[in-house]
Amino acid sequence: MPAQWEYQIGPSGGISMVDDRWMSRYLLHRVAEDFNVVISLDPKPIVGDWNGAGLHCNFSTEAMRADNGIEEIKAAIDKLSRVHMKHMKAYAPHEGKDNERRLTKLQTCTASPRGWLTGASPSGSPGWSQRRRKVT
């Protein structure tokens, strides 16, 4: 999609993560005002055959990063999949209709949890996970 970009915040956790997100959006809009730029958080502001845009949030637990952590990841996916469509409606405007416009299989999976994958996959694949270690 033309003129699309992303930025990252974190790492942070809990309520501070949500606070960081709100503050980052405030700063984004405030700086845009100085340059006469309009910011849209619409997941697909222009109709067309291209990727949509949306918030993605990476998270892990200590157990997910430990040896054999893939089993913890699979368990989390299983739990989330049971209420996935409920979450899709609750976390998006218009009862999830905006996410239906965004999740078109062009670079993401569909809104259905049946499209999720686990394991190491190249960037751009739906539901990819990468094994990461905390550096001390």
Long-range contacts (C-beta under 8 A, 24 or more apart in sequence): 1-44, 1-45, 1-46, 1-48, 1-50, 1-51, 1-52, 1-53, 2-46, 4-53, 6-53, 42-98, 43-92, 43-98, 43-99, 43-101, 43-102, 44-98, 44-101, 44-102, 49-106, 50-106, 51-104, 51-106, 51-107, 51-108, 52-101, 52-102, 52-103, 52-104, 52-106, 52-108, 53-102, 54-99, 54-102, 60-132, 65-131, 65-132, 65-133, 65-134, 69-131, 70-118, 70-119, 70-129, 70-131, 73-118, 73-129, 74-118, 77-113, 77-116, 77-118, 77-127, 80-113, 81-113, 81-116, 84-112, 84-113, 85-111, 85-112, 85-113
